[in-house]
Amino acid sequence: ASYSDQSNSGKRGEICLSLEGTGAEAYYTGDYTFDSLATQSPSNLKSSLHHLMTSSHKKLTSYADCRDYVFRVDCEQNDTTHATTLYTSYHMTSADWSPAWACNREHVWPQSLGGNNTNGGGADLHHIRPAEAGVNSSRGNKLYGESKGFYEPLDNVKGDVARIILYVYVRWDADWGATDVTKVFESVDILLDWCELDPVDTWEMGRNEVVQSIQGNRNAFIDYP
């Protein structure tokens, strides 16, 4: 595949088999190659990934930016007139931003369980996703999981959710109140199960590519799930 850094050229549900055609080769260099990272202890690995994804994060987007960029990062196969919502894959248009019942910006790691603001981790393009207002409201700040009382999205986005949560936890940690994934997930085991159940598709990789062109950093859990 060859990925655009201007708009998401990937396709939903098309499994991504390699990093070919992405900016990943130039991103994971020196002490941050896969081989180097794979030998590190858990605590050192978290520290290394935090440093990589923080030091390369050159543009801190605003909450307004998350709305402005949505048709570049969340479109499909370069169709910048539509953006794909997170939980239902509805193809929204710019008109869907206006009515209160239509679409809004979803904090996948709920604000009330994290930094409780729309700055920093609360306005990171790797984190914020469009969602229908009604779906967003019914989800509320329920923890993700599979038991009664938890919020369980469709199977084809479970991996997306899990990898976003891992990113927020490692990139932002205490800087945005994301100190433990069990603040937002029923268990670590379920989070890891969802990563395997729903592997990275070319759309998710395409999104990673475009966000890197805007912010400078990548979600390492998409590149190396």
Phi and psi in degrees as GROMACS dihedral restraints (atoms count N, CA, C in turn):
[ dihedral_restraints ]
;  ai    aj    ak    al  type     phi  dphi    fc
    3     4     5     6     1  -126.4    20    10
    4     5     6     7     1   119.4    20    10
    6     7     8     9     1   -99.9    20    10
    7     8     9    10     1   138.9    20    10
    9    10    11    12     1   -82.3    20    10
   10    11    12    13     1   145.5    20    10
   12    13    14    15     1  -100.8    20    10
   13    14    15    16     1     6.1    20    10
   15    16    17    18     1  -100.3    20    10
   16    17    18    19     1   -35.5    20    10
   18    19    20    21     1  -151.3    20    10
   19    20    21    22     1   154.8    20    10
   21    22    23    24     1   -68.3    20    10
   22    23    24    25     1   112.6    20    10
   24    25    26    27     1   -96.1    20    10
   25    26    27    28     1    -0.9    20    10
   27    28    29    30     1   -77.7    20    10
   28    29    30    31     1   172.6    20    10
   30    31    32    33     1  -124.4    20    10
   31    32    33    34     1   131.7    20    10
   33    34    35    36     1   -62.8    20    10
   34    35    36    37     1   130.9    20    10
   36    37    38    39     1    85.7    20    10
   37    38    39    40     1    -5.5    20    10
   39    40    41    42     1   -90.8    20    10
   40    41    42    43     1   108.1    20    10
   42    43    44    45     1   -61.0    20    10
   43    44    45    46     1   134.2    20    10
   45    46    47    48     1   -88.3    20    10
   46    47    48    49     1   123.9    20    10
   48    49    50    51     1  -105.6    20    10
   49    50    51    52     1   -12.3    20    10
   51    52    53    54     1  -159.4    20    10
   52    53    54    55     1   174.2    20    10
   54    55    56    57     1   -95.4    20    10
   55    56    57    58     1     6.1    20    10
   57    58    59    60     1   -59.5    20    10
   58    59    60    61     1   136.9    20    10
   60    61    62    63     1    85.3    20    10
   61    62    63    64     1     5.6    20    10
   63    64    65    66     1  -112.9    20    10
   64    65    66    67     1   174.5    20    10
   66    67    68    69     1   -86.7    20    10
   67    68    69    70     1     9.9    20    10
   69    70    71    72     1   -66.4    20    10
   70    71    72    73     1   -37.6    20    10
   72    73    74    75     1   -58.5    20    10
   73    74    75    76     1   -41.3    20    10
   75    76    77    78     1   -78.6    20    10
   76    77    78    79     1   -18.4    20    10
   78    79    80    81     1   -82.1    20    10
   79    80    81    82     1   -42.1    20    10
   81    82    83    84     1   -97.2    20    10
   82    83    84    85     1    82.1    20    10
   84    85    86    87     1  -126.4    20    10
   85    86    87    88     1   171.8    20    10
   87    88    89    90     1    60.1    20    10
   88    89    90    91     1  -123.3    20    10
   90    91    92    93     1   -76.0    20    10
   91    92    93    94     1    -1.8    20    10
   93    94    95    96     1  -113.2    20    10
   94    95    96    97     1    19.0    20    10
   96    97    98    99     1   -69.3    20    10
   97    98    99   100     1   159.1    20    10
   99   100   101   102     1   -58.9    20    10
  100   101   102   103     1   -43.2    20    10
  102   103   104   105     1   -61.3    20    10
  103   104   105   106     1   -38.4    20    10
  105   106   107   108     1   -70.1    20    10
  106   107   108   109     1   -44.6    20    10
  108   109   110   111     1   -66.1    20    10
  109   110   111   112     1   -34.9    20    10
  111   112   113   114     1   -67.5    20    10
  112   113   114   115     1   -17.1    20    10
  114   115   116   117     1   -93.7    20    10
  115   116   117   118     1    -3.7    20    10
  117   118   119   120     1   -84.4    20    10
  118   119   120   121     1   154.2    20    10
  120   121   122   123     1   -67.9    20    10
  121   122   123   124     1   161.6    20    10
  123   124   125   126     1   -53.8    20    10
  124   125   126   127     1   -46.2    20    10
  126   127   128   129     1   -67.7    20    10
  127   128   129   130     1   -39.1    20    10
  129   130   131   132     1   -69.1    20    10
  130   131   132   133     1   -36.1    20    10
  132   133   134   135     1   -63.4    20    10
  133   134   135   136     1   -45.6    20    10
  135   136   137   138     1   -60.7    20    10
  136   137   138   139     1   -43.2    20    10
  138   139   140   141     1   -63.7    20    10
  139   140   141   142     1   -42.0    20    10
  141   142   143   144     1   -65.3    20    10
  142   143   144   145     1   -44.9    20    10
  144   145   146   147     1   -66.7    20    10
  145   146   147   148     1   -36.9    20    10
  147   148   149   150     1   -60.6    20    10
  148   149   150   151     1   -46.6    20    10
  150   151   152   153     1   -64.2    20    10
  151   152   153   154     1   -43.3    20    10
  153   154   155   156     1   -61.9    20    10
  154   155   156   157     1   -51.1    20    10
  156   157   158   159     1   -74.5    20    10
  157   158   159   160     1   -18.6    20    10
  159   160   161   162     1   -87.6    20    10
  160   161   162   163     1   -47.5    20    10
  162   163   164   165     1   -65.4    20    10
  163   164   165   166     1   -28.7    20    10
  165   166   167   168     1   -89.8    20    10
  166   167   168   169     1    -2.4    20    10
  168   169   170   171     1   -83.9    20    10
  169   170   171   172     1    86.0    20    10
  171   172   173   174     1   -84.7    20    10
  172   173   174   175     1   -31.2    20    10
  174   175   176   177     1  -115.3    20    10
  175   176   177   178     1   118.0    20    10
  177   178   179   180     1   -90.3    20    10
  178   179   180   181     1   106.7    20    10
  180   181   182   183     1   -73.5    20    10
  181   182   183   184     1   156.9    20    10
  183   184   185   186     1   -95.3    20    10
  184   185   186   187     1   169.8    20    10
  186   187   188   189     1   -63.5    20    10
  187   188   189   190     1   -34.6    20    10
  189   190   191   192     1   -65.3    20    10
  190   191   192   193     1   -37.6    20    10
  192   193   194   195     1   -58.6    20    10
  193   194   195   196     1   -35.5    20    10
  195   196   197   198     1   -62.9    20    10
  196   197   198   199     1   -27.5    20    10
  198   199   200   201     1   -81.7    20    10
  199   200   201   202     1   -40.0    20    10
  201   202   203   204     1   -66.6    20    10
  202   203   204   205     1   -36.4    20    10
  204   205   206   207     1   -88.7    20    10
  205   206   207   208     1    -5.5    20    10
  207   208   209   210     1   -57.7    20    10
  208   209   210   211     1   -34.5    20    10
  210   211   212   213     1   -82.3    20    10
  211   212   213   214     1    -3.9    20    10
  213   214   215   216     1   -94.2    20    10
  214   215   216   217     1   -45.6    20    10
  216   217   218   219     1   -86.6    20    10
  217   218   219   220     1   -30.0    20    10
  219   220   221   222     1  -109.0    20    10
  220   221   222   223     1    11.2    20    10
  222   223   224   225     1   -77.6    20    10
  223   224   225   226     1   176.1    20    10
  225   226   227   228     1  -130.0    20    10
  226   227   228   229     1   131.4    20    10
  228   229   230   231     1    50.9    20    10
  229   230   231   232     1    44.2    20    10
  231   232   233   234     1    66.4    20    10
  232   233   234   235     1    14.7    20    10
  234   235   236   237     1   -84.2    20    10
  235   236   237   238     1    87.8    20    10
  237   238   239   240     1   -77.4    20    10
  238   239   240   241     1     5.6    20    10
  240   241   242   243     1   -87.7    20    10
  241   242   243   244     1   -10.4    20    10
  243   244   245   246     1  -133.4    20    10
  244   245   246   247     1   153.1    20    10
  246   247   248   249     1  -130.6    20    10
  247   248   249   250     1   142.8    20    10
  249   250   251   252     1   -92.4    20    10
  250   251   252   253     1   121.4    20    10
  252   253   254   255     1   -73.5    20    10
  253   254   255   256     1   157.4    20    10
  255   256   257   258     1   -68.0    20    10
  256   257   258   259     1   -58.3    20    10
  258   259   260   261     1   -81.6    20    10
  259   260   261   262     1   -26.2    20    10
  261   262   263   264     1  -121.5    20    10
  262   263   264   265     1    -6.9    20    10
  264   265   266   267     1    60.4    20    10
  265   266   267   268     1    30.0    20    10
  267   268   269   270     1   -69.0    20    10
  268   269   270   271     1   136.5    20    10
  270   271   272   273     1   -91.7    20    10
  271   272   273   274     1    91.4    20    10
  273   274   275   276     1   -79.3    20    10
  274   275   276   277     1   158.9    20    10
  276   277   278   279     1  -117.6    20    10
  277   278   279   280     1   176.4    20    10
  279   280   281   282     1   -61.5    20    10
  280   281   282   283     1   -27.8    20    10
  282   283   284   285     1   -65.2    20    10
  283   284   285   286     1   -24.0    20    10
  285   286   287   288     1   -73.5    20    10
  286   287   288   289     1   -10.4    20    10
  288   289   290   291     1   -73.9    20    10
  289   290   291   292     1   -27.1    20    10
  291   292   293   294     1   -78.3    20    10
  292   293   294   295     1   -56.2    20    10
  294   295   296   297     1   -66.2    20    10
  295   296   297   298     1   144.9    20    10
  297   298   299   300     1   -63.2    20    10
  298   299   300   301     1   -24.6    20    10
  300   301   302   303     1   -88.4    20    10
  301   302   303   304     1    -2.0    20    10
  303   304   305   306     1   -90.5    20    10
  304   305   306   307     1  -106.0    20    10
  306   307   308   309     1  -122.9    20    10
  307   308   309   310     1   152.3    20    10
  309   310   311   312     1  -146.0    20    10
  310   311   312   313     1  -175.8    20    10
  312   313   314   315     1   -94.6    20    10
  313   314   315   316     1   123.2    20    10
  315   316   317   318     1   -98.9    20    10
  316   317   318   319     1   126.7    20    10
  318   319   320   321     1   -84.0    20    10
  319   320   321   322     1   107.3    20    10
  321   322   323   324     1   -62.1    20    10
  322   323   324   325     1   -38.8    20    10
  324   325   326   327     1   -91.9    20    10
  325   326   327   328     1   105.7    20    10
  327   328   329   330     1   -52.8    20    10
  328   329   330   331     1   140.4    20    10
  330   331   332   333     1   -53.8    20    10
  331   332   333   334     1   -45.1    20    10
  333   334   335   336     1   -67.3    20    10
  334   335   336   337     1   -16.6    20    10
  336   337   338   339     1  -106.0    20    10
  337   338   339   340     1     3.9    20    10
  339   340   341   342     1  -129.7    20    10
  340   341   342   343     1  -125.1    20    10
  342   343   344   345     1   -78.5    20    10
  343   344   345   346     1    -9.5    20    10
  345   346   347   348     1    55.6    20    10
  346   347   348   349     1    35.5    20    10
  348   349   350   351     1  -154.0    20    10
  349   350   351   352     1   176.0    20    10
  351   352   353   354     1  -113.3    20    10
  352   353   354   355     1    34.5    20    10
  354   355   356   357     1  -115.8    20    10
  355   356   357   358     1   165.1    20    10
  357   358   359   360     1    55.4    20    10
  358   359   360   361     1  -119.3    20    10
  360   361   362   363     1   -62.5    20    10
  361   362   363   364     1   -20.6    20    10
  363   364   365   366     1   -83.6    20    10
  364   365   366   367     1     2.8    20    10
  366   367   368   369     1  -140.3    20    10
  367   368   369   370     1    24.9    20    10
  369   370   371   372     1   -85.2    20    10
  370   371   372   373     1   127.6    20    10
  372   373   374   375     1   -63.8    20    10
  373   374   375   376     1   -24.7    20    10
  375   376   377   378     1   -71.2    20    10
  376   377   378   379     1   -16.0    20    10
  378   379   380   381     1  -104.3    20    10
  379   380   381   382     1   -47.6    20    10
  381   382   383   384     1   -80.1    20    10
  382   383   384   385     1   132.0    20    10
  384   385   386   387     1  -133.3    20    10
  385   386   387   388     1   150.0    20    10
  387   388   389   390     1   -74.4    20    10
  388   389   390   391     1   145.3    20    10
  390   391   392   393     1  -151.7    20    10
  391   392   393   394     1   151.3    20    10
  393   394   395   396     1   -62.6    20    10
  394   395   396   397     1   138.8    20    10
  396   397   398   399     1   -57.8    20    10
  397   398   399   400     1   -40.8    20    10
  399   400   401   402     1   -65.0    20    10
  400   401   402   403     1   -40.4    20    10
  402   403   404   405     1   -67.0    20    10
  403   404   405   406     1   -43.4    20    10
  405   406   407   408     1   -59.7    20    10
  406   407   408   409     1   -42.2    20    10
  408   409   410   411     1   -66.5    20    10
  409   410   411   412     1   -42.5    20    10
  411   412   413   414     1   -70.2    20    10
  412   413   414   415     1   -30.6    20    10
  414   415   416   417     1   -68.8    20    10
  415   416   417   418     1   -42.9    20    10
  417   418   419   420     1    58.2    20    10
  418   419   420   421     1  -130.5    20    10
  420   421   422   423     1  -117.0    20    10
  421   422   423   424     1    27.9    20    10
  423   424   425   426     1   -60.3    20    10
  424   425   426   427     1   143.2    20    10
  426   427   428   429     1   -70.9    20    10
  427   428   429   430     1   148.3    20    10
  429   430   431   432     1   -74.1    20    10
  430   431   432   433     1   139.8    20    10
  432   433   434   435     1   173.8    20    10
  433   434   435   436     1  -172.3    20    10
  435   436   437   438     1  -120.9    20    10
  436   437   438   439     1    -1.9    20    10
  438   439   440   441     1   -94.4    20    10
  439   440   441   442     1   168.3    20    10
  441   442   443   444     1   -58.7    20    10
  442   443   444   445     1   135.4    20    10
  444   445   446   447     1    93.6    20    10
  445   446   447   448     1   -11.3    20    10
  447   448   449   450     1   -99.5    20    10
  448   449   450   451     1   163.9    20    10
  450   451   452   453     1  -100.0    20    10
  451   452   453   454     1   120.6    20    10
  453   454   455   456     1  -116.0    20    10
  454   455   456   457     1   108.1    20    10
  456   457   458   459     1   -75.4    20    10
  457   458   459   460     1   177.1    20    10
  459   460   461   462     1   -63.5    20    10
  460   461   462   463     1   152.5    20    10
  462   463   464   465     1   -57.3    20    10
  463   464   465   466     1   -34.7    20    10
  465   466   467   468     1   -77.4    20    10
  466   467   468   469     1     0.7    20    10
  468   469   470   471     1  -124.6    20    10
  469   470   471   472     1     2.3    20    10
  471   472   473   474     1   -61.8    20    10
  472   473   474   475     1   -40.5    20    10
  474   475   476   477     1   -66.2    20    10
  475   476   477   478     1   -39.6    20    10
  477   478   479   480     1   -57.2    20    10
  478   479   480   481     1   -48.1    20    10
  480   481   482   483     1   -60.1    20    10
  481   482   483   484     1   -48.1    20    10
  483   484   485   486     1   -61.1    20    10
  484   485   486   487     1   -41.9    20    10
  486   487   488   489     1   -73.1    20    10
  487   488   489   490     1   -29.8    20    10
  489   490   491   492     1   -66.9    20    10
  490   491   492   493     1   -44.7    20    10
  492   493   494   495     1   -62.1    20    10
  493   494   495   496     1   -42.8    20    10
  495   496   497   498     1   -61.7    20    10
  496   497   498   499     1   -40.7    20    10
  498   499   500   501     1   -61.1    20    10
  499   500   501   502     1   -50.6    20    10
  501   502   503   504     1   -61.2    20    10
  502   503   504   505     1   -40.5    20    10
  504   505   506   507     1   -62.3    20    10
  505   506   507   508     1   -45.3    20    10
  507   508   509   510     1   -82.3    20    10
  508   509   510   511     1   -42.5    20    10
  510   511   512   513     1   -69.9    20    10
  511   512   513   514     1   -43.9    20    10
  513   514   515   516     1  -104.5    20    10
  514   515   516   517     1   -37.4    20    10
  516   517   518   519     1    45.9    20    10
  517   518   519   520     1  -131.5    20    10
  519   520   521   522     1   -67.0    20    10
  520   521   522   523     1   -19.5    20    10
  522   523   524   525     1   -64.1    20    10
  523   524   525   526     1   -20.8    20    10
  525   526   527   528     1  -135.3    20    10
  526   527   528   529     1    28.7    20    10
  528   529   530   531     1    66.6    20    10
  529   530   531   532     1    19.6    20    10
  531   532   533   534     1   -99.6    20    10
  532   533   534   535     1    63.8    20    10
  534   535   536   537     1   -91.2    20    10
  535   536   537   538     1   -10.0    20    10
  537   538   539   540     1  -161.1    20    10
  538   539   540   541     1   126.1    20    10
  540   541   542   543     1   -64.6    20    10
  541   542   543   544     1   -21.8    20    10
  543   544   545   546     1   -75.5    20    10
  544   545   546   547     1    -1.8    20    10
  546   547   548   549     1   -69.8    20    10
  547   548   549   550     1   -22.8    20    10
  549   550   551   552     1  -129.2    20    10
  550   551   552   553     1    -4.1    20    10
  552   553   554   555     1  -126.3    20    10
  553   554   555   556     1   144.2    20    10
  555   556   557   558     1   -55.8    20    10
  556   557   558   559     1   -40.1    20    10
  558   559   560   561     1  -162.4    20    10
  559   560   561   562     1   159.7    20    10
  561   562   563   564     1   -64.5    20    10
  562   563   564   565     1   -38.1    20    10
  564   565   566   567     1   -58.5    20    10
  565   566   567   568     1   -42.5    20    10
  567   568   569   570     1   -67.5    20    10
  568   569   570   571     1   -40.4    20    10
  570   571   572   573     1   -57.3    20    10
  571   572   573   574     1   -46.7    20    10
  573   574   575   576     1   -67.9    20    10
  574   575   576   577     1   -36.2    20    10
  576   577   578   579     1   -60.5    20    10
  577   578   579   580     1   -41.4    20    10
  579   580   581   582     1   -66.6    20    10
  580   581   582   583     1   -34.4    20    10
  582   583   584   585     1   -59.5    20    10
  583   584   585   586     1   -39.5    20    10
  585   586   587   588     1   -79.2    20    10
  586   587   588   589     1   -38.6    20    10
  588   589   590   591     1   -60.9    20    10
  589   590   591   592     1   -40.7    20    10
  591   592   593   594     1  -121.3    20    10
  592   593   594   595     1    87.1    20    10
  594   595   596   597     1   -68.9    20    10
  595   596   597   598     1   165.5    20    10
  597   598   599   600     1   -61.5    20    10
  598   599   600   601     1   132.0    20    10
  600   601   602   603     1  -106.3    20    10
  601   602   603   604     1   172.4    20    10
  603   604   605   606     1   -67.3    20    10
  604   605   606   607     1   -23.5    20    10
  606   607   608   609     1   -67.8    20    10
  607   608   609   610     1   -44.4    20    10
  609   610   611   612     1   -64.5    20    10
  610   611   612   613     1   -40.2    20    10
  612   613   614   615     1   -66.5    20    10
  613   614   615   616     1   -40.1    20    10
  615   616   617   618     1   -61.8    20    10
  616   617   618   619     1   -37.2    20    10
  618   619   620   621     1   -65.5    20    10
  619   620   621   622     1   -42.5    20    10
  621   622   623   624     1   -57.3    20    10
  622   623   624   625     1   -40.3    20    10
  624   625   626   627     1   -65.2    20    10
  625   626   627   628     1   -45.5    20    10
  627   628   629   630     1   -70.2    20    10
  628   629   630   631     1   -41.0    20    10
  630   631   632   633     1   -62.9    20    10
  631   632   633   634     1   -38.4    20    10
  633   634   635   636     1   -59.7    20    10
  634   635   636   637     1   -39.5    20    10
  636   637   638   639     1   -65.3    20    10
  637   638   639   640     1   -23.8    20    10
  639   640   641   642     1   -93.1    20    10
  640   641   642   643     1   -49.6    20    10
  642   643   644   645     1   -94.1    20    10
  643   644   645   646     1   -31.4    20    10
  645   646   647   648     1   104.4    20    10
  646   647   648   649     1   -23.7    20    10
  648   649   650   651     1  -108.9    20    10
  649   650   651   652     1   165.4    20    10
  651   652   653   654     1  -120.6    20    10
  652   653   654   655     1   159.6    20    10
  654   655   656   657     1   -88.2    20    10
  655   656   657   658     1   106.8    20    10
  657   658   659   660     1   -63.4    20    10
  658   659   660   661     1   -23.7    20    10
  660   661   662   663     1   -79.4    20    10
  661   662   663   664     1   -12.2    20    10
  663   664   665   666     1   -83.6    20    10
  664   665   666   667     1   -44.3    20    10
  666   667   668   669     1   -67.5    20    10
  667   668   669   670     1   -40.7    20    10
  669   670   671   672     1  -129.5    20    10
  670   671   672   673     1    71.9    20    10
